[in-house]
Amino acid sequence: MEKTGSFSQSMITREQAGAEIERQADFNANLRQRMVAEDIQYHTERLGLGSDGPHEGWIKTEEAEAASNAATHAELRHGMIEVAAYYLAEKRGFSGRSAGEDWMEAEAQVDAVLHDRSN
């Protein structure tokens, strides 16, 4: 009878070990899912992604960067025109034409240079 008892005890131990392995596998799967969810949340917050989908934040970031670049470009262009208009007026001795005419000529020259550089 002793052998029957040890056999049943080893069966219980195997069943317990199997159940423990299943619990550990479930725990690992749940842990992995939580880690992935937390990783997604971290990167979503880090990149400023919106609630309308993962691409919303990237698009907003690109749009903001493009707007910033456009504003910088406009400021630089304005400064270039300003300097060019001054040199045009200086070249003719600040007489004969209006500042508006100098500005328009300088604007055309700067736009031509910028257009050539972009091609």
C-alpha positions in Angstrom: 0.0 0.0 0.0 2.8 2.3 0.6 3.6 2.3 -3.1 0.1 3.3 -4.0 0.4 6.3 -1.6 3.7 7.5 -3.0 2.3 7.1 -6.5 -0.7 9.3 -5.7 1.6 11.8 -3.9 3.8 12.0 -7.0 0.7 12.5 -9.2 -0.4 15.3 -7.0 3.0 16.8 -7.1 3.0 16.6 -10.9 -0.4 18.1 -11.1 0.6 20.9 -8.8 3.8 21.5 -10.8 1.7 21.6 -14.0 -0.7 24.1 -12.5 2.2 26.2 -11.2 3.7 26.2 -14.7 0.4 27.3 -16.2 0.1 30.1 -13.6 3.6 31.2 -14.3 3.0 31.2 -18.1 -0.2 33.2 -17.6 1.6 35.6 -15.3 4.4 36.1 -17.9 1.9 36.6 -20.7 0.0 39.2 -18.6 3.3 40.9 -17.6 4.3 41.1 -21.3 1.0 42.6 -22.2 1.3 45.2 -19.4 4.8 46.1 -20.5 3.8 46.6 -24.1 0.8 48.7 -23.0 3.0 50.8 -20.8 5.6 51.2 -23.5 2.9 52.4 -26.0 1.6 54.8 -23.4 5.1 56.2 -22.7 5.9 56.7 -26.4 2.5 58.2 -27.0 3.0 60.7 -24.3 6.6 61.3 -25.3 5.8 62.0 -28.9 2.6 64.0 -28.1 0.4 61.5 -30.0 -3.2 62.3 -29.9 -6.2 60.2 -29.1 -7.4 60.0 -32.7 -4.7 57.5 -33.6 -1.0 57.0 -33.6 -0.4 59.2 -36.6 -2.2 62.3 -35.3 0.7 63.4 -33.1 3.3 62.8 -35.8 1.3 64.9 -38.3 0.8 67.7 -35.7 4.5 67.6 -35.0 5.4 67.8 -38.7 2.8 70.6 -39.3 4.3 72.6 -36.4 7.8 72.1 -37.6 6.8 73.1 -41.2 5.0 76.2 -39.8 8.1 77.1 -37.8 10.3 76.6 -40.8 7.9 78.8 -42.9 8.0 81.5 -40.3 11.7 81.4 -40.1 12.0 81.4 -43.9 9.6 84.4 -44.1 11.7 86.3 -41.5 14.9 85.6 -43.3 13.4 86.5 -46.7 12.1 89.8 -45.2 15.6 90.6 -43.8 17.2 89.8 -47.1 14.8 92.1 -49.0 15.4 94.8 -46.4 19.2 94.7 -46.9 18.9 94.4 -50.7 16.6 97.4 -50.8 19.0 99.5 -48.7 21.9 98.6 -51.0 19.8 99.5 -54.1 19.0 102.9 -52.6 22.6 103.4 -51.5 23.9 102.5 -55.0 21.8 105.2 -56.6 22.6 107.8 -53.9 19.2 107.6 -52.1 17.6 109.8 -54.7 15.4 109.4 -57.7 13.1 106.5 -56.7 10.9 105.7 -53.8 11.6 103.2 -51.0 8.6 101.1 -52.3 10.2 100.8 -55.7 13.5 99.8 -54.2 11.7 97.3 -52.0 9.8 95.7 -55.0 13.1 95.4 -57.0 14.9 93.9 -54.0 12.0 91.5 -53.5 12.2 90.3 -57.1 16.0 89.8 -56.8 15.8 87.9 -53.5 12.9 85.7 -54.8 14.9 84.9 -57.9 17.9 83.9 -55.8 15.8 81.8 -53.5 14.1 80.2 -56.4 17.4 79.3 -58.0 18.7 77.8 -54.7 15.6 75.6 -54.3 15.9 74.0 -57.7 
